[in-house]
Amino acid sequence: MKVFCIEPVGKRGDMRPFDVAFASALARQHLDLTWVTNDETELALDGVNIWRPFRGIFDSGSAILRGARYFHALLRVFDRARRLRRHEPTLIHQQFTLVPEFDLVLAALAHSVGIPYILSPHDVIPYVSAGKGTLRLLYRHCNALIVHSSYARDQMLELLGTQTPSLHHLPLGNVNDYYSGDDVSTGGAREGLGIDLGARVILFAGQVKKEKGLEYLLQALPLVKAILPNVRLLIAGRPYHIDVRPYETLIDRLGVRDSVILRWGYILEHDLAVLHKAADVVALPYLRVYQSASCLTAYAFQRPVVAFNTGGLAEQVVNGRTGYVVPPRDVQALARALVEMLSDNARSQLMGRQGYQWIASTGDWDCIATATIQVYQSAVKALSGLAVNS
């Protein structure tokens, strides 16, 4: 079986560690895999063909031109899959839906020539605007759908109702091994960031979106600081369709400028390690989320998590074991959980180790790859049966 796995986000969306782990696990199953990504993502994996037709889709400038490049890349994938299908079973598995209207065309084209099309949307309803009608058409054109949380599965069933294709819940796996070679020390990380070794550090890292609830974490900071004066909030990440000036204003209004360290912009992988090594706890006050790669990254660095009890994130934080979950938008509860975590260094370190161990067992990539290939085989078999019956 020949599989084209389309992952157009890659490095731009901080997905490279997960791409490496998933593609490598599929290759260990001796799958004939072509990993299809963008020109910004550097990958070199044993047993995996790397193809980068998504060129310039994240450039600055005309959105129309970027969209045209994206659509052209999808058509190139379809053309290559169509030609190979004459000689062997061929399947397309797409990660993310960046432009649902264009992805629907690819799904329809694949359907027209009998190529199974499987989609892992990650976000059932994307954060950027997308009509539910288009999404329903896209999802119903899939031979199978893969989601990464029970919450996402329930949302998909609610969206599609009785016309839901074959739906599978497979978790995101761990990135523990990806970061295992990092040799940054906590002391070295804090020295580089200008943070005192005795400070208690909260980290908020990753793409900055309005759905991530940063304002609630900022509002909690004065309450934490009243009990732990040496607390520092480290904020790092690239703003995503959002103006950060309201956050800057809020920081000044709350009078916590001296306790906040800001690093607006894209986070390089080495810098991501530095940020996590400098932190005592990772805060994820998300208001809407299907699953969180940031949570799994925290676990990879053995850092505990304090999060709002929201969506798929509630499934990734084991309350009292790998961190704490508190009611969404409850600033007082968020502050209490952070104080409790930061006041007991031994307990926070234990939770960090337990998070590392928990995701290592529940997010085993070889198990995920085996289950994914079973989805592939079922889709191919189902289409073959339809062809014979017709």
C-alpha positions as CSV (number, residue, x, y, z in Angstrom):
1,M,0.0,0.0,0.0
2,K,1.2,3.5,-1.0
3,V,0.3,6.2,1.5
4,F,0.6,10.0,0.9
5,C,0.4,11.7,4.3
6,I,-0.3,15.4,3.8
7,E,0.8,17.6,6.7
8,P,1.1,21.1,5.4
9,V,1.6,22.9,8.7
10,G,4.9,21.3,9.9
11,K,7.5,23.6,11.4
12,R,5.2,26.7,11.1
13,G,2.7,25.2,13.5
14,D,5.3,23.6,15.9
15,M,4.3,20.2,14.6
16,R,7.7,18.9,13.6
17,P,8.3,16.8,16.7
18,F,5.0,15.1,16.2
19,D,5.6,14.7,12.5
20,V,9.0,13.0,13.1
21,A,7.5,10.6,15.7
22,F,4.4,9.6,13.7
23,A,6.2,9.3,10.3
24,S,9.0,7.2,11.9
25,A,6.5,4.9,13.6
26,L,4.6,4.3,10.4
27,A,7.9,3.6,8.6
28,R,8.7,1.0,11.3
29,Q,5.6,-0.8,10.2
30,H,7.2,-1.1,6.7
31,L,4.6,1.2,5.1
32,D,5.4,2.8,1.8
33,L,5.0,6.3,3.0
34,T,5.5,9.7,1.4
35,W,5.3,12.6,3.9
36,V,3.9,15.6,2.1
37,T,4.8,19.0,3.8
38,N,5.8,22.6,3.2
39,D,9.1,24.1,2.1
40,E,9.9,25.5,5.6
41,T,9.9,22.1,7.3
42,E,13.2,20.2,7.4
43,L,12.8,16.4,7.7
44,A,15.1,13.5,6.9
45,L,13.7,10.2,8.1
46,D,14.8,6.7,7.5
47,G,12.3,4.8,5.3
48,V,10.2,7.8,4.6
49,N,10.0,9.7,1.3
50,I,9.8,13.5,1.9
51,W,8.0,15.7,-0.6
52,R,7.5,19.5,-0.2
53,P,5.0,20.7,-2.8
54,F,3.4,23.2,-0.3
55,R,5.7,26.1,-1.3
56,G,5.2,29.6,-0.1
57,I,1.9,29.0,1.6
58,F,2.9,30.9,4.7
59,D,4.6,33.8,2.9
60,S,3.6,37.3,3.7
61,G,1.6,39.1,1.0
62,S,-1.5,38.1,-1.0
63,A,-3.8,35.6,0.7
64,I,-5.2,34.8,-2.7
65,L,-1.7,33.8,-3.9
66,R,-1.0,31.7,-0.8
67,G,-4.4,30.0,-1.3
68,A,-3.6,29.3,-5.0
69,R,-0.3,27.7,-4.0
70,Y,-2.0,25.5,-1.4
71,F,-4.7,24.4,-3.9
72,H,-2.0,23.7,-6.6
73,A,-0.1,21.5,-4.1
74,L,-3.2,19.5,-3.3
75,L,-3.8,18.9,-7.0
76,R,-0.2,17.7,-7.4
77,V,-0.7,15.2,-4.6
78,F,-3.9,13.9,-6.2
79,D,-2.2,13.6,-9.7
80,R,0.7,11.6,-8.3
81,A,-1.6,9.3,-6.2
82,R,-3.9,8.8,-9.2
83,R,-1.0,7.7,-11.4
84,L,0.4,5.3,-8.8
85,R,-3.1,3.8,-8.1
86,R,-2.9,2.0,-11.5
87,H,-0.1,-0.2,-10.1
88,E,-0.8,-0.6,-6.3
89,P,-3.4,0.4,-3.7
90,T,-2.9,4.0,-2.9
91,L,-4.4,6.1,-0.1
92,I,-4.3,9.8,1.0
93,H,-4.3,10.7,4.7
94,Q,-4.5,14.5,5.3
95,Q,-3.6,16.2,8.6
96,F,-5.4,19.5,9.3
97,T,-7.8,21.3,7.1
98,L,-6.3,24.7,6.2
99,V,-8.8,25.7,3.5
100,P,-11.9,23.4,3.8
101,E,-13.2,24.4,0.3
102,F,-10.0,23.3,-1.3
103,D,-9.6,20.2,0.8
104,L,-13.2,19.2,-0.2
105,V,-12.1,19.3,-3.9
106,L,-9.2,16.9,-3.1
107,A,-11.6,14.6,-1.2
108,A,-14.1,14.6,-4.1
109,L,-11.3,14.0,-6.7
110,A,-10.0,11.1,-4.6
111,H,-13.5,9.7,-4.3
112,S,-14.1,9.9,-8.0
113,V,-11.2,7.6,-8.9
114,G,-11.5,5.2,-5.9
115,I,-8.6,6.5,-3.8
116,P,-9.4,6.3,0.0
117,Y,-9.2,9.7,1.6
118,I,-8.7,9.9,5.3
119,L,-8.7,13.1,7.3
120,S,-7.3,14.0,10.8
121,P,-8.7,17.5,11.1
122,H,-7.2,18.1,14.6
123,D,-9.7,20.9,15.1
124,V,-13.2,19.8,14.3
125,I,-14.3,23.4,13.9
126,P,-11.1,25.3,12.8
127,Y,-10.1,28.5,14.7
128,V,-10.1,30.4,11.5
129,S,-13.5,31.1,9.9
130,A,-15.1,28.1,8.2
131,G,-18.7,27.4,7.4
132,K,-20.2,24.3,9.1
133,G,-21.9,23.5,5.8
134,T,-18.6,23.2,4.0
135,L,-17.1,21.2,6.9
136,R,-20.0,18.8,6.8
137,L,-19.5,18.2,3.1
138,L,-15.8,17.7,3.5
139,Y,-16.1,15.3,6.5
140,R,-18.8,13.3,4.7
141,H,-16.6,12.8,1.7
142,C,-14.0,11.1,3.9
143,N,-13.6,7.3,3.9
144,A,-12.6,7.7,7.6
145,L,-12.0,10.4,10.1
146,I,-9.4,10.3,12.9
147,V,-9.7,12.6,15.9
148,H,-7.4,12.9,18.9
149,S,-9.8,13.2,21.9
150,S,-13.1,12.0,23.1
151,Y,-14.2,15.6,23.1
152,A,-13.4,15.9,19.4
153,R,-15.2,12.7,18.7
154,D,-18.3,13.9,20.4
155,Q,-18.1,17.3,18.5
156,M,-17.8,15.5,15.2
157,L,-20.8,13.3,16.0
158,E,-22.8,16.3,16.9
159,L,-21.8,18.1,13.7
160,L,-22.5,15.1,11.3
161,G,-25.2,13.2,13.1
162,T,-26.2,9.9,11.5
163,Q,-24.2,10.6,8.3
164,T,-20.9,10.3,10.1
165,P,-18.2,8.3,8.2
166,S,-16.0,5.7,10.0
167,L,-14.8,7.6,13.0
168,H,-11.7,6.7,15.1
169,H,-10.3,8.2,18.3
170,L,-6.5,7.9,18.3
171,P,-4.5,10.1,20.7
172,L,-1.6,12.3,19.9
173,G,1.6,10.5,20.9
174,N,4.4,11.6,23.1
175,V,7.5,13.6,22.1
176,N,9.6,12.5,25.0
177,D,12.3,11.0,22.8
178,Y,12.5,14.0,20.5
179,Y,13.7,16.2,23.3
180,S,15.6,13.6,25.2
181,G,19.0,14.8,23.9
182,D,18.6,18.3,25.1
183,D,21.2,19.2,27.7
184,V,20.0,22.6,28.8
185,S,20.1,23.0,32.6
186,T,17.6,24.9,34.6
187,G,20.3,27.3,35.8
188,G,21.7,27.8,32.3
189,A,18.2,28.4,30.9
190,R,17.3,31.0,33.6
191,E,20.6,32.8,33.2
192,G,20.0,33.1,29.5
193,L,16.6,34.6,30.2
194,G,17.7,36.8,33.0
195,I,15.6,35.0,35.6
196,D,16.9,34.6,39.2
197,L,17.5,30.9,40.1
198,G,15.3,31.3,43.2
199,A,12.3,32.6,41.3
200,R,9.1,30.6,40.8
201,V,8.4,30.5,37.1
202,I,5.1,30.0,35.2
203,L,5.4,29.3,31.5
204,F,2.8,30.2,28.8
205,A,4.2,29.1,25.4
206,G,3.0,28.5,21.9
207,Q,0.9,30.3,19.3
208,V,-1.0,33.1,21.0
209,K,-4.7,32.9,20.1
210,K,-7.7,34.5,21.8
211,E,-9.0,31.0,22.6
212,K,-6.0,30.4,24.8
213,G,-7.2,32.6,27.6
214,L,-4.0,34.5,28.3
215,E,-5.9,37.3,29.9
216,Y,-7.1,35.0,32.7
217,L,-3.6,34.0,33.5
218,L,-2.6,37.6,33.6
219,Q,-5.5,38.4,36.0
220,A,-4.4,35.5,38.2
221,L,-0.8,36.7,38.4
222,P,-1.3,39.5,41.0
223,L,-3.1,37.0,43.3
224,V,-0.2,34.6,43.0
225,K,2.3,37.4,43.5
226,A,0.6,38.4,46.7
227,I,1.6,35.1,48.2
228,L,4.8,34.3,46.2
229,P,6.5,37.7,45.5
230,N,9.3,36.1,43.5
231,V,6.9,34.6,40.9
232,R,7.7,35.3,37.2
233,L,5.4,34.7,34.3
234,L,7.2,33.8,31.1
235,I,5.1,34.4,27.9
236,A,6.5,33.2,24.6
237,G,4.9,32.6,21.2
238,R,3.8,34.0,17.9
239,P,0.5,35.9,17.8
240,Y,-2.0,34.2,15.6
241,H,-4.5,36.6,14.0
242,I,-4.5,38.6,17.2
243,D,-3.2,42.0,18.4
244,V,-1.1,41.7,21.6
245,R,-1.5,45.3,22.6
246,P,-4.5,44.6,24.8
247,Y,-2.3,42.1,26.7
248,E,0.4,44.7,27.1
249,T,-2.2,47.2,28.4
250,L,-3.6,44.6,30.9
251,I,-0.1,43.9,32.2
252,D,0.4,47.6,33.0
253,R,-3.1,48.0,34.4
254,L,-2.5,45.1,36.8
255,G,0.9,46.5,37.8
256,V,2.8,43.3,37.1
257,R,5.2,44.4,34.4
258,D,8.2,43.6,36.6
259,S,7.0,40.0,37.0
260,V,6.3,39.3,33.3
261,I,8.9,38.3,30.7
262,L,7.6,38.6,27.1
263,R,9.0,36.9,24.1
264,W,6.5,37.6,21.3
265,G,7.4,35.7,18.1
266,Y,8.2,32.3,16.7
267,I,9.9,29.9,19.1
268,L,12.8,28.0,17.8
269,E,13.2,24.4,19.0
270,H,16.3,25.1,21.1
271,D,14.5,28.1,22.6
272,L,11.5,25.9,23.4
273,A,13.8,23.7,25.5
274,V,15.2,26.7,27.2
275,L,11.8,28.0,28.1
276,H,10.6,24.7,29.6
277,K,13.8,24.1,31.5
278,A,13.5,27.6,33.0
279,A,9.9,26.9,34.1
280,D,8.5,25.3,37.2
281,V,5.0,24.8,35.8
282,V,3.2,25.3,32.4
283,A,-0.1,27.1,32.4
284,L,-2.7,26.3,29.8
285,P,-5.8,28.5,30.6
286,Y,-7.4,27.5,27.3
287,L,-11.1,28.4,26.6
288,R,-11.5,26.1,23.6
289,V,-9.2,23.2,22.5
290,Y,-9.6,19.7,21.0
291,Q,-6.2,18.5,22.1
292,S,-3.0,20.3,23.2
293,A,0.5,19.7,21.8
294,S,1.7,22.2,24.3
295,C,0.6,20.0,27.1
296,L,2.5,17.0,25.7
297,T,5.6,19.2,25.2
298,A,5.4,20.2,28.9
299,Y,5.3,16.5,29.8
300,A,8.3,15.8,27.6
301,F,10.3,18.2,29.7
302,Q,8.8,16.8,32.9
303,R,6.9,19.9,33.8
304,P,3.5,19.8,35.5
305,V,0.5,21.6,34.0
306,V,-2.2,23.8,35.4
307,A,-5.1,24.1,33.0
308,F,-8.7,25.0,32.6
309,N,-11.1,22.0,32.5
310,T,-11.8,22.6,28.8
311,G,-12.4,20.3,25.8
312,G,-9.8,17.7,25.0
313,L,-7.3,19.3,27.4
314,A,-9.3,17.9,30.3
315,E,-8.4,14.4,29.0
316,Q,-4.6,15.2,28.9
317,V,-4.2,16.5,32.4
318,V,-4.7,13.9,35.1
319,N,-5.9,16.1,38.0
320,G,-3.7,15.7,41.1
321,R,-1.3,13.5,39.2
322,T,0.2,15.3,36.2
323,G,-1.1,18.7,37.2
324,Y,-4.3,20.5,38.2
325,V,-7.5,21.4,36.2
326,V,-9.7,24.2,37.4
327,P,-13.0,25.6,36.1
328,P,-12.8,27.7,33.0
329,R,-12.5,31.5,33.5
330,D,-12.2,31.1,37.3
331,V,-9.3,33.4,38.0
332,Q,-9.3,32.7,41.8
333,A,-9.2,28.9,41.2
334,L,-6.4,29.3,38.7
335,A,-4.4,31.4,41.1
336,R,-4.9,28.9,43.9
337,A,-3.7,26.0,41.8
338,L,-0.6,27.9,40.7
339,V,0.2,28.8,44.2
340,E,-0.2,25.2,45.4
341,M,2.0,24.0,42.6
342,L,4.7,26.6,43.1
343,S,4.7,26.3,46.9
344,D,5.7,22.7,46.9
345,N,8.7,22.1,44.7
346,A,8.9,18.4,45.5
347,R,5.3,17.8,44.6
348,S,5.5,19.8,41.4
349,Q,8.6,17.8,40.3
350,L,6.8,14.6,41.1
351,M,3.9,15.6,39.0
352,G,6.3,16.5,36.2
353,R,7.8,13.0,36.3
354,Q,4.3,11.5,36.4
355,G,3.3,13.5,33.3
356,Y,6.3,12.2,31.5
357,Q,5.5,8.6,32.4
358,W,1.8,8.9,31.8
359,I,2.2,10.2,28.2
360,A,4.9,7.6,27.5
361,S,2.4,4.8,28.2
362,T,-0.8,6.3,26.8
363,G,0.9,8.0,23.8
364,D,3.0,5.2,22.4
365,W,3.6,6.0,18.7
366,D,4.1,2.3,17.7
367,C,0.6,1.5,19.0
368,I,-0.8,4.6,17.3
369,A,0.8,3.7,14.0
370,T,-0.6,0.1,14.2
371,A,-4.1,1.4,14.8
372,T,-3.7,4.0,12.0
373,I,-2.7,1.3,9.5
374,Q,-5.7,-0.7,10.5
375,V,-7.8,2.3,9.6
376,Y,-6.0,2.5,6.2
377,Q,-6.5,-1.2,5.6
378,S,-10.2,-1.0,6.4
379,A,-10.7,1.9,4.1
380,V,-9.0,0.2,1.2
381,K,-10.9,-3.0,1.8
382,A,-14.2,-1.1,2.0
383,L,-13.6,0.7,-1.3
384,S,-12.5,-2.6,-2.9
385,G,-15.7,-4.2,-1.8
386,L,-17.7,-1.3,-3.3
387,A,-15.9,-1.7,-6.6
388,V,-16.6,-5.4,-6.8
389,N,-20.3,-5.0,-5.9
390,S,-20.8,-2.2,-8.5
